[in-house]
Amino acid sequence: MLINFTDATTGNSVAVNPQHVVCVFTNKDEKTGLTVTVINVLNGNIAVTEEYTEVVGQIQSELR
């Protein structure tokens, strides 16, 4: 199952396969100065607007 998040750069929806997530962390966006949640997958990173705890919670719930 895919989980939908909001891309921090474009504001568009992005679907992530939770089975391909390597790690999740926060980072300060250099352009806006805001903190974003970054989802690291096998082939790159996706910065999203959702809070870290929300992202981790949704990923964990799908993997159970």
N, C-alpha and C positions, 0 to 999 in steps of 0.2 A: 504494500500500500504506500502511496505517496503522501507526504505531508506538505501543505501549502504554507508558505511564508511570504513576506513582502520584501522585495529586493530594496536595500537601503539606497542604492544609487538611482534606480529608475522609478521606484514606486510600483513596479509591476509585480504580479504574483509569480512566484517561483515554486515549483514542486520538487521536493527532495525525497529520495529513496533512503529511508532510515538505515537500511542494511549496508549502505555505502559510506556512512558517516565515520570519519576517523576521529575527530575531536571537535569540541565547541569551545570558543573562548570569546572574550570581549576585546575590543580595540577602539582607540579613539580615531574617528574619521578626520583626516588632515584638512579636508575641504570645509567641513561644517563645524568641526570641533566637538561633535556629538559622539557619544559612545555607541557603538554598534555591536551586535552579536555576530560572530563569524562562524560559519559552519564549514569545516574542512572535510571535503569528500575526496575520493580517490584521485580525481583529476583536477583539483583546484579548490578555491575558497569561494564562499557565497556570503556576503555581508547582508544581514537582514535587520529590520527595524524592531522585531519582537525582542522582549527582554530575555536575558540569558536563562533564567529559571523556567520560563515558558517554553523555550526551544528545547532545553534538556528534558523537561517533563513530557513534551509531546513525542520526542524521539524515544524515550524510555518506555512510554505507554504502548508504542507501536511494536517494540521489540519483545514485549512480554507475550 
